[in-house]
């Protein structure tokens, strides 16, 4: 059997992501039906849940990028503010066939970066001042190529939708726990069992949703790494950048659990043990670097 190539990594990650997205849809449908049945709410519960989630998703689709940039304290800059960064972005956009994204700077000495926006025409890239000062040109090129790959692969849109789906599952589970215990199904055979199953599902569904979110995020990081190496034709640039960013122990003050999955390297915590890694938004740096250097 031949060794995996960059193209096989990309194809495999796309297949896995599609499967996880299908699981998300099935999970929301299942818990919505189960909770509605247990609460004797009929179709009303499902209709209300789908209507609310649709409205939130539409709002997030158009305005999530602005919210993320505001939360992160990112400020828009012009080419004259940092010619080196703009030159790197422009050169890579030409190679990737992408329109130029808006460029933002986060005034923080911890090195990191992320991309956002619903599609390539509305894309934004934000980098910290620490990233610009601590990486050399080839490493900076690797990071920007990684973020442009997220844009080109529509990862920024995907992760926004996933975050909303996780939130919807958490919301309907919480609503059920608040209202489900005040209802009973003694008048129906097996009602008590259904209620118990629904209560257990209300506790497990948010956890399962979070694990699916982390799975998508990790696979998308591998895919963006592979795409970046294909774009720059120099995997070592990104590999060196990942090592340097992860080795920097300075915390990124503006990062939080809601935005951590967007950054190229987890800005909150370095997950080392196997249990904790299940809840990490990023794959281990060592594995990412090994894959890059094997290309």
C-alpha positions as CSV (number, residue, x, y, z in Angstrom):
1,X,0.0,0.0,0.0
2,X,1.4,3.4,-0.9
3,X,2.1,6.1,1.7
4,X,-0.7,8.7,2.3
5,X,-0.3,11.9,0.3
6,X,-1.5,15.4,0.9
7,X,-4.4,14.7,-1.4
8,X,-5.5,11.6,0.4
9,X,-5.4,13.5,3.7
10,X,-7.7,16.2,2.3
11,X,-10.2,13.6,0.8
12,X,-10.2,11.6,4.0
13,X,-10.9,14.6,6.2
14,X,-13.7,15.8,4.0
15,X,-15.4,12.4,4.2
16,X,-15.1,12.3,8.0
17,X,-16.4,15.9,8.4
18,X,-19.5,15.0,6.2
19,X,-20.2,12.0,8.4
20,X,-20.0,14.0,11.6
21,X,-22.3,16.7,10.2
22,X,-24.9,14.0,9.4
23,X,-24.6,12.7,13.0
24,X,-25.3,16.3,14.2
25,X,-28.5,16.5,12.2
26,X,-29.6,13.0,13.4
27,X,-28.8,13.9,17.0
28,X,-30.9,17.1,17.0
29,X,-33.8,15.3,15.3
30,X,-33.6,12.5,17.8
31,X,-33.4,14.6,21.0
32,X,-36.1,17.0,19.7
33,X,-38.5,14.1,19.1
34,X,-37.7,12.3,22.4
35,X,-38.0,15.4,24.5
36,X,-41.3,16.4,22.8
37,X,-42.7,12.9,23.3
38,X,-41.7,12.8,27.0
39,X,-43.2,16.2,27.7
40,X,-46.4,15.4,25.8
41,X,-45.8,18.4,23.7
42,X,-46.4,16.7,20.4
43,X,-45.1,18.4,17.3
44,X,-45.1,21.8,19.1
45,X,-41.8,21.2,20.7
46,X,-40.1,20.2,17.5
47,X,-41.5,23.1,15.5
48,X,-40.5,25.6,18.2
49,X,-37.0,24.1,18.4
50,X,-36.5,24.1,14.6
51,X,-37.8,27.7,14.3
52,X,-35.5,29.0,17.0
53,X,-32.5,27.2,15.7
54,X,-33.2,28.5,12.2
55,X,-33.5,32.1,13.3
56,X,-30.2,31.9,15.3
57,X,-28.4,30.2,12.4
58,X,-29.5,32.9,10.0
59,X,-28.3,35.7,12.3
60,X,-25.0,33.9,13.0
61,X,-24.5,33.4,9.2
62,X,-24.4,37.1,8.6
63,X,-23.0,38.6,11.8
64,X,-20.9,35.9,13.6
65,X,-17.6,37.2,12.0
66,X,-18.2,40.7,13.4
67,X,-19.0,39.3,16.8
68,X,-15.8,37.2,16.9
69,X,-13.7,40.1,15.8
70,X,-15.2,42.4,18.5
71,X,-14.8,39.7,21.2
72,X,-11.1,39.3,20.2
73,X,-10.4,43.0,20.2
74,X,-9.2,42.9,16.6
75,X,-8.7,46.2,14.8
76,X,-8.7,46.6,11.0
77,X,-5.5,47.9,9.4
78,X,-4.3,49.3,6.1
79,X,-1.5,48.1,3.9
80,X,0.7,51.0,5.1
81,X,0.3,49.8,8.7
82,X,2.1,46.5,8.0
83,X,3.4,46.1,4.4
84,X,5.0,42.8,5.3
85,X,1.8,41.1,6.4
86,X,-0.2,42.5,3.4
87,X,2.5,41.4,1.0
88,X,2.4,37.9,2.4
89,X,-1.4,37.7,2.2
90,X,-1.6,39.2,-1.3
91,X,1.0,36.8,-2.7
92,X,-0.7,33.8,-1.3
93,X,-4.2,34.9,-2.4
94,X,-2.9,35.1,-6.0
95,X,-1.6,31.5,-5.7
96,X,-4.8,30.3,-4.1
97,X,-7.1,32.2,-6.4
98,X,-8.8,33.9,-3.6
99,X,-10.0,37.5,-3.2
100,X,-8.0,39.6,-0.7
101,X,-9.5,39.3,2.8
102,X,-9.8,42.1,5.3
103,X,-6.7,42.2,7.6
104,X,-7.0,42.7,11.4
105,X,-4.5,43.0,14.2
106,X,-5.0,41.8,17.8
107,X,-2.7,43.8,20.1
108,X,-1.4,40.9,22.1
109,X,2.2,39.6,22.4
110,X,1.1,36.0,22.4
111,X,1.5,34.6,18.8
112,X,-1.7,33.3,17.2
113,X,-4.1,33.9,14.3
114,X,-7.5,33.0,13.0
115,X,-9.8,33.4,10.0
116,X,-13.5,34.2,9.9
117,X,-16.3,35.1,7.5
118,X,-19.1,33.2,5.8
119,X,-17.4,32.9,2.4
120,X,-14.2,34.0,0.6
121,X,-15.8,37.2,-0.5
122,X,-16.5,38.2,3.1
123,X,-13.4,36.7,4.7
124,X,-11.3,38.3,7.5
125,X,-7.9,37.2,8.8
126,X,-6.8,38.3,12.3
127,X,-3.2,37.9,13.6
128,X,-1.7,39.0,16.9
129,X,1.1,41.5,17.1
130,X,3.1,38.7,18.8
131,X,2.8,36.5,15.7
132,X,4.3,39.2,13.5
133,X,7.2,39.9,15.8
134,X,8.1,36.3,16.7
135,X,7.8,34.4,13.3
136,X,10.2,34.7,10.4
137,X,8.8,35.3,6.8
138,X,8.5,31.6,5.9
139,X,6.8,30.8,9.2
140,X,4.4,33.7,8.7
141,X,3.7,32.5,5.2
142,X,2.8,29.1,6.5
143,X,0.3,30.5,9.1
144,X,-1.4,32.8,6.5
145,X,-1.6,29.9,4.1
146,X,-3.3,27.9,6.8
147,X,-5.8,30.6,7.5
148,X,-6.5,31.1,3.7
149,X,-7.0,27.4,3.4
150,X,-9.7,27.6,6.1
151,X,-11.4,30.3,4.0
152,X,-11.0,28.4,0.7
153,X,-12.4,25.2,2.3
154,X,-15.3,27.1,3.8
155,X,-14.2,26.0,7.2
156,X,-15.1,29.3,8.8
157,X,-18.8,28.9,7.7
158,X,-18.8,25.2,8.8
159,X,-17.5,25.9,12.3
160,X,-20.0,28.7,12.8
161,X,-22.8,26.3,11.9
162,X,-21.4,23.7,14.2
163,X,-21.2,26.1,17.1
164,X,-24.9,27.0,16.6
165,X,-25.9,23.3,16.5
166,X,-24.0,22.6,19.7
167,X,-25.8,25.6,21.3
168,X,-29.2,24.5,20.1
169,X,-28.7,21.0,21.5
170,X,-27.5,22.4,24.9
171,X,-30.5,24.8,24.9
172,X,-33.2,22.2,24.2
173,X,-31.6,19.8,26.7
174,X,-31.7,22.6,29.4
175,X,-35.3,23.5,28.6
176,X,-36.3,19.9,28.9
177,X,-34.6,19.5,32.3
178,X,-36.4,22.6,33.5
179,X,-39.8,21.5,32.3
180,X,-39.7,17.8,31.8
181,X,-39.6,16.9,35.6
182,X,-42.8,18.7,36.1
183,X,-44.7,16.5,33.7
184,X,-45.3,12.8,33.9
185,X,-46.7,10.1,31.6
186,X,-48.3,7.8,34.2
187,X,-51.4,7.7,32.0
188,X,-49.5,5.9,29.3
189,X,-47.9,2.5,29.4
190,X,-44.1,2.8,29.5
191,X,-44.3,6.6,30.1
192,X,-41.9,6.4,33.1
193,X,-39.3,4.6,31.1
194,X,-39.5,7.2,28.3
195,X,-39.1,10.0,30.8
196,X,-36.0,8.4,32.3
197,X,-34.5,7.9,28.9
198,X,-35.2,11.5,28.0
199,X,-33.6,12.8,31.2
200,X,-30.5,10.7,30.5
201,X,-30.4,12.0,26.9
202,X,-30.7,15.6,28.1
203,X,-27.5,15.0,30.1
204,X,-25.6,13.2,27.4
205,X,-26.7,15.0,24.3
206,X,-24.7,18.2,25.0
207,X,-21.6,16.2,25.8
208,X,-22.0,14.2,22.6
209,X,-22.5,17.4,20.6
210,X,-19.3,18.9,22.1
211,X,-17.3,15.8,21.2
212,X,-18.6,16.0,17.6
213,X,-17.7,19.7,17.5
214,X,-14.2,18.9,18.6
215,X,-13.9,16.1,16.1
216,X,-14.8,18.5,13.2
217,X,-12.5,21.2,14.5
218,X,-9.5,18.8,14.8
219,X,-10.1,17.3,11.3
220,X,-10.4,20.8,9.8
221,X,-7.0,21.8,11.3
222,X,-5.4,18.8,9.7
223,X,-7.0,19.7,6.4
224,X,-5.9,23.3,6.6
225,X,-2.4,22.2,7.4
226,X,-2.3,20.0,4.4
227,X,-3.8,22.7,2.1
228,X,-1.3,25.2,3.4
229,X,1.6,22.9,2.6
230,X,0.1,22.5,-0.9
231,X,-0.2,26.2,-1.4
232,X,3.3,27.2,-0.2
233,X,5.1,24.1,-1.4
234,X,7.1,24.4,1.9
235,X,5.6,22.4,4.8
236,X,8.5,23.2,7.0
237,X,7.4,26.8,7.2
238,X,4.1,26.0,8.9
239,X,5.7,23.1,10.9
240,X,8.2,25.6,12.4
241,X,5.5,28.1,13.1
242,X,3.3,25.6,14.9
243,X,6.3,24.6,17.1
244,X,7.1,28.2,17.9
245,X,3.5,29.2,18.7
246,X,2.9,26.2,20.9
247,X,6.1,26.6,22.7
248,X,5.2,30.2,23.7
249,X,3.8,30.1,27.2
250,X,2.3,33.6,27.2
251,X,-1.5,33.4,27.4
252,X,-3.7,35.1,24.8
253,X,-5.7,37.4,27.0
254,X,-8.6,37.9,24.6
255,X,-9.3,34.2,23.9
256,X,-12.1,32.3,25.5
257,X,-13.9,28.9,25.1
258,X,-16.3,30.3,22.5
259,X,-13.5,31.4,20.1
260,X,-10.6,29.1,21.0
261,X,-11.4,26.6,18.1
262,X,-10.9,29.4,15.5
263,X,-7.2,29.9,16.3
264,X,-4.4,28.1,14.6
265,X,-3.1,26.8,17.9
266,X,-5.3,26.3,21.0
267,X,-4.8,29.6,22.9
268,X,-6.2,28.3,26.2
269,X,-4.5,25.1,27.2
270,X,-2.1,22.5,26.0
271,X,-3.9,19.1,26.2
272,X,-1.5,16.3,27.0
273,X,-3.3,13.3,28.5
274,X,-5.6,11.1,26.4
275,X,-8.8,12.0,28.3
276,X,-8.3,15.7,28.1
277,X,-7.4,15.5,24.4
278,X,-11.0,14.4,23.7
279,X,-12.1,17.9,24.7
280,X,-9.4,19.8,22.9
281,X,-10.5,21.9,19.9
282,X,-7.1,21.2,18.2
283,X,-5.1,18.1,17.4
284,X,-1.8,17.7,19.2
285,X,0.9,19.9,17.8
286,X,3.3,17.0,17.6
287,X,1.0,15.1,15.4
288,X,0.4,18.1,13.1
289,X,4.1,18.7,12.7
290,X,4.8,15.0,12.0
291,X,2.2,15.0,9.3
292,X,3.6,18.1,7.7
293,X,7.2,16.9,7.7
294,X,6.1,13.5,6.2
295,X,4.7,15.3,3.1
